[in-house]
Amino acid sequence: MPFENQSDMSATMLRVAQSLVSTDPELAASLARQGIKDGVPVEFAILLPALGNVNRPAADQLATDAVRIAGAGGSSLVDVAGALPYVFPELESNEPRPLGASTRSNDLRSALLIAALNVAGRYANGLNARLGGGSQDAVEPWSIYGGEGLAVNYQLAEQMAPLFDSVEPDRSGAFRGLTAQIANAMPVEVRSSMGTSVPKSSVESAESVAAKAETITNVQIRDEFYGRAATLAADRGDVDLAKSYAARIADAGRMSSVRTTIALQAIRKALAERRYDDARKLSREIADVRERASAYTQVAFEMAAIGKRAMAADCLEEAQVAIVKEEAVMTRDKAEALVRVANACAALDPARAFEMMRTAVDAVNTGLRRFESQGAAPQAASQLQMRQNPGRVFQIAALDPSSGLELLARVDYFRAMGLAQRFEAKALAVLAQLGVVRGVLRVRSRGQSDAPAPGASPEPAAKPTVKPAATVPAETGPPKPETAP
């Protein structure tokens, strides 16, 4: 299963336990206990309620064991999710029951939340290590620290946060601080699509959380509280106060992450009020180059949505210049950011996008060469070969320019194909060329238009300057590649 390390034996034990629940609940509980020795899978959430309907004491004891195992060895909130629906059955209802209405014991409920707090702390530490470049998990497409894994952990954290308010209010602030860290690590486009907003207690404020932070001697916990205070201040629009709280965070990586969240919240507010110049300036303050690129593209599409397409293209050009000048060395992160900007520009201003795409392609080639040469040094050849395919998949997902090239191909097929063939990585070259071909062959209904991004005003794509049927005669084949893919 994704994000899990479940052995065949444990999967078999749980499957057999599920089949025995109605006929021999004691044996089912015994087998299930053997199946969760090394971790609690999500599927456990099906077994526990079924066992509880037949033998409540056995189910309660099994849930207690599962919570203990998850709390001791879990590395992400997914490891706690298997016991969550049973311990808090009110989550299955759209109208959560008030405190005291649950049929589960308060001890079991408290135990699960304490376990969740410990696991969330480990997960947040893993995220901070990844953001700081100290982990190799970022290259794995199934990593719990990126993509779907990150989104799932955030959703679980948001789901559990109100439970802390009811059952463990003294630990609520600490858990919400960890939830804020998870939200901070999410790419802006994912955060926007999920509508993330860290849950807020009705009794806490930015000032009260910051005041509590000043009384805490543990640096890590104090940083969590200051991060929470900054998030609350930014939520209500007090950017200066939020920045002052962020400045008190001792850990540099966490401080940068919180500042990014503050900037993104301020950008959303500025865009809602149509203060586009302010939103553009705020984008410059984001330290992470990929997040900065995403913020610039969001601002550009909001401008285009009200007809300011020239300003939107200027915004993207500013983003490209800033990313290129970030450091003298071209990194893979910078290359990924440049691809995002070029893809966005292709939807808004194809004339400028051709040069932007060329810059992005050259950056990808340079960035991947550096990434692969650095990754090969500390590993034996056999180890590198084992990790090569997952690494390629991750890179392709982040560096794929085919959506932008598809739009550019409708303007100038040969020029777009030339760009696609510049890629040195074969997989990217294939994807890019497929995008170009798609651009000139896709049949669109009369009146249908391209929608480049959420929030952008749809606009029909420009007509190709050369008809594809005339440019590539059947007897001559496609144009000769500049670089063989």
Backbone torsions as a table, in degrees:
resi	resn	phi	psi	omega
1	MET	NA	149.3	178.1
2	PRO	-58.9	140.9	174.9
3	PHE	67.2	12.2	-179.1
4	GLU	-127.1	156.8	174.6
5	ASN	-121.8	71.1	-176.2
6	GLN	-100.1	126.9	-178.3
7	SER	-78.4	164.3	176.3
8	ASP	-61.4	-37.0	-178.5
9	MET	-65.0	-45.7	-177.9
10	SER	-66.9	-37.4	177.6
11	ALA	-63.3	-40.0	179.1
12	THR	-66.1	-43.8	179.2
13	MET	-58.9	-44.3	-178.1
14	LEU	-70.0	-35.3	178.9
15	ARG	-66.2	-43.5	178.8
16	VAL	-67.7	-39.8	178.7
17	ALA	-59.4	-40.5	179.5
18	GLN	-61.4	-38.4	-178.2
19	SER	-73.7	-18.9	-176.2
20	LEU	-100.0	-2.2	-173.6
21	VAL	-54.6	-46.7	-173.9
22	SER	-77.7	-28.1	-175.9
23	THR	-96.6	-33.6	-178.5
24	ASP	-147.5	77.4	-174.9
25	PRO	-61.3	-33.5	179.8
26	GLU	-65.0	-45.3	178.2
27	LEU	-66.4	-37.8	177.9
28	ALA	-60.0	-44.1	179.6
29	ALA	-64.7	-38.8	179.7
30	SER	-64.4	-45.5	179.5
31	LEU	-66.2	-39.8	179.4
32	ALA	-63.0	-37.8	179.2
33	ARG	-62.6	-38.5	176.0
34	GLN	-68.7	-29.5	-177.9
35	GLY	-76.7	-14.7	-178.9
36	ILE	-112.9	15.7	-178.6
37	LYS	-57.7	-36.3	-175.6
38	ASP	-105.5	7.9	179.9
39	GLY	151.7	155.8	-176.3
40	VAL	-107.1	109.5	-179.2
41	PRO	-77.6	163.8	-179.2
42	VAL	-63.0	-33.1	-178.7
43	GLU	-61.8	-17.4	177.8
44	PHE	-59.0	-25.3	-179.5
45	ALA	-64.6	-20.4	177.4
46	ILE	-83.6	-39.2	-176.1
47	LEU	-68.6	-45.7	-173.0
48	LEU	-59.7	-50.1	179.1
49	PRO	-61.7	-37.9	178.8
50	ALA	-62.9	-41.5	177.8
51	LEU	-67.1	-37.9	-180.0
52	GLY	-64.0	-30.9	178.1
53	ASN	-68.4	-22.9	-177.4
54	VAL	-102.2	-41.5	-175.7
55	ASN	-146.1	92.9	-175.7
56	ARG	-62.9	-45.5	179.6
57	PRO	-58.9	-41.9	179.2
58	ALA	-64.1	-39.7	179.6
59	ALA	-67.7	-40.7	178.6
60	ASP	-61.9	-43.6	179.9
61	GLN	-66.0	-40.4	178.3
62	LEU	-65.0	-39.9	177.7
63	ALA	-63.8	-40.2	177.5
64	THR	-60.5	-44.5	178.5
65	ASP	-63.6	-40.8	-179.5
66	ALA	-64.3	-41.7	179.1
67	VAL	-63.3	-41.9	179.1
68	ARG	-62.3	-44.7	-179.1
69	ILE	-65.5	-44.3	-179.7
70	ALA	-64.2	-41.5	-179.3
71	GLY	-67.1	-32.6	-176.9
72	ALA	-79.3	-37.1	-173.2
73	GLY	-125.0	-1.7	-177.0
74	GLY	-68.2	141.6	-179.9
75	SER	-110.6	-10.6	175.7
76	SER	-149.9	165.5	-176.9
77	LEU	-66.4	-15.2	174.1
78	VAL	-60.5	-31.4	-178.8
79	ASP	-70.7	-17.8	178.6
80	VAL	-95.2	-19.7	-171.3
81	ALA	-63.5	-26.5	-178.0
82	GLY	-63.2	-31.2	-179.1
83	ALA	-98.3	-11.6	-172.5
84	LEU	-60.7	-49.7	-176.8
85	PRO	-63.2	-31.3	-179.6
86	TYR	-74.3	-44.6	-176.7
87	VAL	-70.1	-33.2	178.6
88	PHE	-123.0	74.5	-177.7
89	PRO	-63.2	-18.0	179.5
90	GLU	-66.2	-17.4	177.5
91	LEU	-66.9	-21.6	179.4
92	GLU	-75.6	-12.5	-179.5
93	SER	-100.9	149.9	176.7
94	ASN	-75.2	-12.7	179.3
95	GLU	-122.2	92.2	-177.4
96	PRO	-55.4	139.4	180.0
97	ARG	-76.9	151.7	178.2
98	PRO	-71.4	165.9	-179.8
99	LEU	-55.8	133.5	178.4
100	GLY	97.9	-13.3	-177.9
101	ALA	-85.6	-10.1	-177.7
102	SER	-72.2	150.9	176.7
103	THR	-88.0	-1.2	178.9
104	ARG	-94.9	154.3	-178.4
105	SER	-70.7	148.6	178.4
106	ASN	-64.6	-31.7	178.7
107	ASP	-63.2	-42.8	179.4
108	LEU	-67.2	-40.6	180.0
109	ARG	-64.3	-44.4	178.2
110	SER	-63.9	-40.6	-179.0
111	ALA	-61.3	-41.1	-179.7
112	LEU	-66.6	-41.3	-178.7
113	LEU	-67.8	-37.7	176.8
114	ILE	-64.4	-40.6	176.1
115	ALA	-62.2	-42.0	179.4
116	ALA	-62.8	-38.8	178.6
117	LEU	-63.2	-43.8	178.9
118	ASN	-63.9	-43.4	-179.3
119	VAL	-67.2	-41.8	179.3
120	ALA	-61.8	-35.5	176.8
121	GLY	-63.8	-42.2	177.8
122	ARG	-65.5	-40.7	-179.3
123	TYR	-65.0	-43.4	179.1
124	ALA	-62.7	-38.7	176.6
125	ASN	-62.7	-40.1	177.5
126	GLY	-64.5	-38.9	177.2
127	LEU	-63.6	-43.7	-179.4
128	ASN	-63.8	-38.7	178.3
129	ALA	-64.7	-39.5	179.6
130	ARG	-66.3	-43.3	179.8
131	LEU	-65.4	-29.1	179.4
132	GLY	-86.2	1.4	178.4
133	GLY	83.0	13.9	-176.5
134	GLY	-95.8	8.2	-177.7
135	SER	-134.0	148.6	176.7
136	GLN	-94.0	-0.2	-176.9
137	ASP	-63.4	-21.2	-175.8
138	ALA	-63.2	-22.3	-176.8
139	VAL	-86.6	-5.9	-178.6
140	GLU	-90.5	125.3	-177.6
141	PRO	-66.2	-21.1	-179.6
142	TRP	-100.6	14.0	-176.5
143	SER	-59.6	142.8	175.4
144	ILE	-73.9	-10.2	-176.6
145	TYR	-97.9	7.5	179.8
146	GLY	-152.9	162.5	175.1
147	GLY	58.8	-130.9	-176.9
148	GLU	-63.3	-38.0	-179.9
149	GLY	-59.7	-42.2	178.6
150	LEU	-66.3	-42.9	-179.8
151	ALA	-63.8	-41.1	179.7
152	VAL	-63.7	-42.2	179.6
153	ASN	-64.8	-37.9	177.6
154	TYR	-65.5	-43.5	-179.8
155	GLN	-61.0	-40.8	178.0
156	LEU	-65.5	-40.8	179.4
157	ALA	-62.9	-43.0	177.9
158	GLU	-63.9	-35.5	-179.7
159	GLN	-67.9	-35.1	-175.7
160	MET	-87.4	-21.4	-175.3
161	ALA	-55.2	-46.5	178.5
162	PRO	-63.7	-25.6	178.2
163	LEU	-65.7	-35.4	177.2
164	PHE	-63.8	-38.8	179.7
165	ASP	-58.2	-36.2	-176.2
166	SER	-86.3	-43.1	-169.9
167	VAL	-101.0	-39.5	-177.6
168	GLU	-130.3	65.2	-174.9
169	PRO	-61.1	-30.5	180.0
170	ASP	-66.9	-24.0	-179.8
171	ARG	-101.4	0.3	-175.1
172	SER	-63.2	-44.2	-178.6
173	GLY	-61.3	-41.4	-180.0
174	ALA	-64.7	-41.6	-179.4
175	PHE	-68.2	-38.6	178.8
176	ARG	-66.6	-33.7	175.0
177	GLY	-62.0	-41.2	177.2
178	LEU	-67.2	-37.6	177.0
179	THR	-62.0	-39.0	177.7
180	ALA	-63.3	-39.0	178.4
181	GLN	-63.0	-41.1	179.0
182	ILE	-63.9	-43.3	178.7
183	ALA	-62.6	-38.4	-178.8
184	ASN	-62.4	-30.4	-175.8
185	ALA	-80.3	-9.8	-175.9
186	MET	-80.4	138.1	175.4
187	PRO	-57.5	150.0	-173.9
188	VAL	-60.5	-36.8	-177.1
189	GLU	-69.9	-32.5	177.2
190	VAL	-71.6	-42.4	-179.9
191	ARG	-61.5	-40.7	-179.4
192	SER	-68.1	-40.8	-177.6
193	SER	-68.0	-30.3	-180.0
194	MET	-87.5	-13.3	-176.8
195	GLY	64.4	41.3	-173.6
196	THR	-67.6	138.1	171.0
197	SER	-153.2	118.9	-176.0
198	VAL	-60.9	127.5	-176.8
199	PRO	-57.5	144.5	-178.4
200	LYS	-118.6	139.8	175.0
201	SER	-77.4	148.7	-178.4
202	SER	-71.4	-16.0	-174.9
203	VAL	-104.4	-13.6	-176.0
204	GLU	-96.9	151.7	176.0
205	SER	-135.8	169.6	179.1
206	ALA	-59.4	-41.9	-179.0
207	GLU	-66.0	-41.6	-178.4
208	SER	-68.3	-38.3	178.0
209	VAL	-67.9	-40.6	178.4
210	ALA	-65.7	-38.4	178.1
211	ALA	-63.2	-39.3	177.6
212	LYS	-67.2	-34.8	179.3
213	ALA	-61.3	-36.0	-177.4
214	GLU	-67.5	-18.0	-179.7
215	THR	-93.1	-4.6	-175.0
216	ILE	-95.2	131.0	-179.2
217	THR	-90.3	-28.0	178.7
218	ASN	-69.1	120.4	-173.2
219	VAL	-62.6	-43.1	-177.0
220	GLN	-64.0	-45.4	179.9
221	ILE	-67.8	-38.2	178.6
222	ARG	-61.9	-41.1	177.5
223	ASP	-60.8	-39.3	179.1
224	GLU	-61.9	-40.9	-179.7
225	PHE	-69.5	-40.7	177.4
226	TYR	-65.1	-36.7	176.0
227	GLY	-62.3	-41.6	178.0
228	ARG	-64.9	-42.7	179.4
229	ALA	-61.8	-41.7	178.7
230	ALA	-62.7	-41.5	179.7
231	THR	-63.8	-42.7	179.3
232	LEU	-63.9	-41.1	179.1
233	ALA	-65.1	-40.9	178.6
234	ALA	-66.5	-35.0	179.0
235	ASP	-58.6	-36.9	-177.6
236	ARG	-92.8	4.2	173.6
237	GLY	93.5	5.7	-179.8
238	ASP	-91.4	80.8	-173.3
239	VAL	-67.1	-41.4	-177.9
240	ASP	-62.3	-42.5	178.2
241	LEU	-65.6	-40.5	179.1
242	ALA	-60.7	-42.1	179.0
243	LYS	-65.0	-35.9	179.6
244	SER	-67.0	-37.0	176.4
245	TYR	-69.5	-40.2	179.4
246	ALA	-61.9	-35.5	-178.6
247	ALA	-65.7	-18.2	179.9
248	ARG	-86.0	-5.4	179.7
249	ILE	-74.6	128.1	-175.2
250	ALA	-74.8	-41.0	-177.3
251	ASP	-74.2	123.1	-174.7
252	ALA	-64.2	-42.1	-179.9
253	GLY	-63.9	-42.5	179.1
254	ARG	-67.6	-39.0	178.3
255	MET	-60.5	-44.8	178.9
256	SER	-61.2	-41.5	180.0
257	SER	-63.7	-42.6	179.9
258	VAL	-67.0	-40.3	178.0
259	ARG	-62.1	-36.3	177.0
260	THR	-62.9	-44.2	178.5
261	THR	-60.7	-41.6	178.8
262	ILE	-60.5	-45.9	-179.5
263	ALA	-62.9	-41.9	-178.8
264	LEU	-65.4	-39.8	177.7
265	GLN	-65.3	-40.4	178.6
266	ALA	-66.6	-36.6	177.7
267	ILE	-63.2	-45.4	179.6
268	ARG	-59.8	-41.0	179.3
269	LYS	-66.3	-42.3	179.8
270	ALA	-63.7	-40.7	179.0
271	LEU	-66.4	-38.8	178.7
272	ALA	-62.6	-30.3	179.7
273	GLU	-96.4	6.6	178.4
274	ARG	61.1	34.1	173.7
275	ARG	-96.2	75.2	-171.0
276	TYR	-69.1	-36.5	178.8
277	ASP	-64.6	-39.2	177.8
278	ASP	-64.8	-42.2	179.0
279	ALA	-61.5	-38.6	179.6
280	ARG	-66.0	-42.1	178.5
281	LYS	-64.9	-39.7	179.5
282	LEU	-64.6	-31.9	179.2
283	SER	-61.8	-32.0	-179.6
284	ARG	-66.2	-22.5	-175.2
285	GLU	-81.1	-9.6	-176.9
286	ILE	-78.1	124.0	-174.5
287	ALA	-73.3	-45.7	-177.5
288	ASP	-67.4	124.0	-172.3
289	VAL	-66.2	-33.5	179.1
290	ARG	-71.8	-41.3	176.8
291	GLU	-63.7	-38.1	-180.0
292	ARG	-64.0	-41.8	178.2
293	ALA	-62.0	-43.0	179.3
294	SER	-63.5	-39.0	179.3
295	ALA	-65.3	-44.0	178.2
296	TYR	-59.6	-43.5	-178.7
297	THR	-66.4	-36.3	177.4
298	GLN	-62.7	-44.8	178.7
299	VAL	-62.1	-42.8	-178.7
300	ALA	-61.7	-44.7	-179.0
301	PHE	-68.0	-32.5	175.4
302	GLU	-66.3	-39.1	175.9
303	MET	-62.8	-45.9	-178.9
304	ALA	-62.5	-30.9	-176.9
305	ALA	-64.6	-23.2	178.3
306	ILE	-108.7	17.5	173.6
307	GLY	92.3	1.6	-179.2
308	LYS	-90.6	64.3	-174.8
309	ARG	-71.7	-36.4	178.4
310	ALA	-64.1	-43.3	176.7
311	MET	-63.3	-37.2	179.8
312	ALA	-64.3	-43.3	178.8
313	ALA	-65.3	-38.5	176.1
314	ASP	-60.7	-39.7	179.2
315	CYS	-60.9	-44.3	179.8
316	LEU	-68.4	-36.2	177.4
317	GLU	-65.0	-40.3	175.3
318	GLU	-60.5	-41.0	179.2
319	ALA	-61.5	-44.3	-178.9
320	GLN	-62.5	-45.8	-179.5
321	VAL	-61.0	-43.2	-179.4
322	ALA	-64.6	-39.3	-179.5
323	ILE	-67.9	-43.2	-179.4
324	VAL	-63.2	-38.0	-177.7
325	LYS	-82.5	-3.7	-175.1
326	GLU	-52.4	-50.9	178.8
327	GLU	-146.3	160.7	178.0
328	ALA	-69.2	-29.6	-176.3
329	VAL	-89.8	134.3	176.6
330	MET	-84.7	122.0	179.4
331	THR	-109.6	167.9	178.3
332	ARG	-67.1	-34.4	178.1
333	ASP	-62.7	-42.0	177.7
334	LYS	-64.5	-40.2	178.5
335	ALA	-61.6	-43.0	178.7
336	GLU	-61.4	-41.6	179.5
337	ALA	-64.2	-40.6	-179.9
338	LEU	-66.1	-35.6	176.7
339	VAL	-64.6	-42.0	178.4
340	ARG	-59.4	-45.3	-178.5
341	VAL	-66.0	-42.6	-179.4
342	ALA	-65.1	-42.2	177.5
343	ASN	-60.1	-40.7	179.8
344	ALA	-67.4	-41.6	-178.3
345	CYS	-65.7	-31.8	179.3
346	ALA	-60.3	-29.9	179.6
347	ALA	-81.3	-20.9	-174.2
348	LEU	-107.9	-37.8	-176.3
349	ASP	-150.5	83.4	-176.7
350	PRO	-57.0	-33.7	-178.3
351	ALA	-59.1	-44.2	177.8
352	ARG	-76.7	-29.4	-172.2
353	ALA	-66.0	-28.5	-179.5
354	PHE	-60.1	-46.2	179.2
355	GLU	-69.8	-37.0	176.8
356	MET	-62.2	-41.1	-179.7
357	MET	-66.6	-37.8	177.3
358	ARG	-62.4	-43.8	177.4
359	THR	-60.8	-42.1	-179.6
360	ALA	-65.4	-42.2	179.9
361	VAL	-62.2	-46.0	179.0
362	ASP	-62.8	-36.6	178.5
363	ALA	-66.7	-40.1	177.9
364	VAL	-61.5	-45.9	179.9
365	ASN	-59.2	-44.9	179.9
366	THR	-68.8	-45.0	-178.0
367	GLY	-63.2	-41.4	-179.8
368	LEU	-69.4	-35.2	176.9
369	ARG	-62.3	-43.3	178.8
370	ARG	-66.7	-42.3	-178.2
371	PHE	-61.6	-45.3	-176.8
372	GLU	-71.3	-37.4	179.9
373	SER	-68.8	-36.4	177.5
374	GLN	-72.7	-36.6	-178.7
375	GLY	-70.7	-25.4	-176.2
376	ALA	-79.2	-23.4	-172.0
377	ALA	-62.3	-51.2	-173.9
378	PRO	-84.1	3.0	-173.9
379	GLN	-120.7	147.9	172.9
380	ALA	-70.2	160.2	-176.9
381	ALA	-59.8	-39.3	-178.9
382	SER	-66.3	-39.2	178.9
383	GLN	-66.2	-40.7	179.3
384	LEU	-62.9	-40.2	-179.7
385	GLN	-63.6	-36.9	179.8
386	MET	-65.1	-34.3	-175.8
387	ARG	-92.8	-6.2	-170.8
388	GLN	-64.4	-47.2	-176.6
389	ASN	-63.7	-48.2	176.1
390	PRO	-58.0	-39.7	178.7
391	GLY	-62.0	-41.4	178.5
392	ARG	-61.5	-44.1	-179.1
393	VAL	-60.0	-43.0	-179.1
394	PHE	-63.6	-43.7	-178.0
395	GLN	-65.3	-41.7	-179.1
396	ILE	-61.7	-43.9	-178.8
397	ALA	-61.3	-35.6	-176.3
398	ALA	-87.2	-24.8	-171.2
399	LEU	-113.1	11.0	-176.0
400	ASP	-70.7	117.1	-179.2
401	PRO	-98.1	8.3	-168.6
402	SER	-64.6	-30.4	-179.5
403	SER	-66.4	-39.7	177.4
404	GLY	-71.7	-41.5	179.8
405	LEU	-65.5	-30.6	176.9
406	GLU	-60.4	-40.5	178.8
407	LEU	-73.0	-38.6	-179.9
408	LEU	-67.2	-32.1	-179.3
409	ALA	-63.3	-25.8	179.3
410	ARG	-76.2	-12.2	177.0
411	VAL	-98.4	-46.3	-179.2
412	ASP	-150.9	99.5	-175.3
413	TYR	-59.5	-50.0	-174.1
414	PHE	-64.7	-41.2	-179.2
415	ARG	-66.2	-41.5	177.9
416	ALA	-64.7	-41.7	179.3
417	MET	-64.1	-37.5	177.4
418	GLY	-61.2	-40.1	176.9
419	LEU	-65.1	-43.7	-179.1
420	ALA	-60.8	-35.0	-176.5
421	GLN	-82.1	-3.5	177.9
422	ARG	-78.1	-16.5	-178.1
423	PHE	-64.9	133.3	176.9
424	GLU	-83.0	-31.5	177.6
425	ALA	-75.2	121.6	-173.3
426	LYS	-60.4	-42.8	-177.4
427	ALA	-62.1	-43.4	178.8
428	LEU	-66.6	-37.5	178.8
429	ALA	-62.5	-40.4	179.1
430	VAL	-64.9	-47.5	179.7
431	LEU	-60.4	-42.9	-178.2
432	ALA	-63.5	-44.1	-179.1
433	GLN	-68.4	-35.3	174.9
434	LEU	-62.9	-38.8	177.2
435	GLY	-61.6	-40.9	179.0
436	VAL	-62.9	-47.0	-179.4
437	VAL	-63.2	-40.5	178.4
438	ARG	-59.2	-38.7	-176.1
439	GLY	-61.1	-35.4	-177.1
440	VAL	-97.3	-14.8	-177.7
441	LEU	-102.4	-17.9	-177.1
442	ARG	-64.7	128.9	179.8
443	VAL	-93.2	123.4	179.9
444	ARG	-112.9	142.9	179.8
445	SER	-66.5	156.3	178.5
446	ARG	-59.8	127.0	179.4
447	GLY	88.9	-9.5	-179.6
448	GLN	-74.6	145.6	-178.6
449	SER	-133.4	160.4	178.3
450	ASP	-79.6	140.7	174.1
451	ALA	-113.1	94.6	-171.1
452	PRO	-65.0	-31.2	-178.0
453	ALA	-165.8	156.6	177.1
454	PRO	-58.5	135.0	178.1
455	GLY	92.1	-16.3	-179.4
456	ALA	-84.6	146.6	178.0
457	SER	-76.5	127.5	-179.5
458	PRO	-61.6	141.1	178.2
459	GLU	-145.9	133.2	-179.8
460	PRO	-58.2	140.3	178.8
461	ALA	-68.1	151.8	178.3
462	ALA	-66.2	148.0	-179.1
463	LYS	-73.8	143.5	177.5
464	PRO	-61.7	144.2	179.4
465	THR	-75.2	-22.2	-180.0
466	VAL	-133.0	132.9	179.1
467	LYS	-69.7	134.4	-176.5
468	PRO	-60.1	-34.7	-177.7
469	ALA	-64.6	-30.6	-177.1
470	ALA	-87.0	-24.0	-174.3
471	THR	-83.3	-24.7	-177.1
472	VAL	-126.5	81.4	178.9
473	PRO	-60.6	147.5	-176.4
474	ALA	-61.7	-34.0	-174.2
475	GLU	-79.1	-17.1	-176.5
476	THR	-102.5	-20.7	179.5
477	GLY	81.0	-177.4	-177.6
478	PRO	-70.8	163.7	-179.9
479	PRO	-62.4	150.8	-178.6
480	LYS	-64.3	128.8	-178.0
481	PRO	-65.4	144.8	171.6
482	GLU	-71.1	-39.7	177.0
483	THR	-132.8	124.6	-177.3
484	ALA	-64.1	124.3	-178.7
485	PRO	-71.5	NA	NA
